[in-house]
Structure formats: C-alpha cells, structure tokens
C-alpha cells in the first residue's frame, strides 16, 4: 500500500506533466500566431514602422513573460519534489 508521501509526490508529478503539456500546446499556438502576424506585417504596407515596432516589442515582452513563467514553475516544481525527496 502506498503511503501519503508517495501519493502526494505522484500527484505533483502528474500536475507537472499536465502543466508541461498545456504549456507546450500554448507555445505551439503562439508560434503559429507569430507566423501569421509575420505574414500580415510583411503585407501591411499601410502600417507605419513605429506601429510594427511597437507590436513586435509587445510580442517580445509576451514571449519573455511566458519563458519567465515557465522557468518559475519549473523551479517551484523542483522545490516541491525536493521537499518530498527529503521528507
């Protein structure tokens, strides 16, 4: 019979796997949107360069935020797993 520690550890591992898969799916959608926006921007001659630059900065900030969030979640999952390994 499993003890509570083992059950909790498996729940955390399952939760991390779900998060990782969801994040990968979200990343694929974002990459597809990036391609779509890139095609749009190359054809949008009416859009001023300042507007394109502003949108590209926004997209870059979004990507940075997503990467920072993923790193934070990975670090926190590692801390929780470490806690259960020590306990």
Residue pairs with C-beta under 8 A, 6 or more apart in sequence:
2 10
5 84
5 87
8 84
9 81
9 84
12 77
12 80
12 81
12 84
13 81
15 77
16 77
19 73
19 77
23 70
23 73
26 66
27 66
30 62
30 63
30 66
34 59
37 55
37 59
41 47
41 52
41 55
44 52
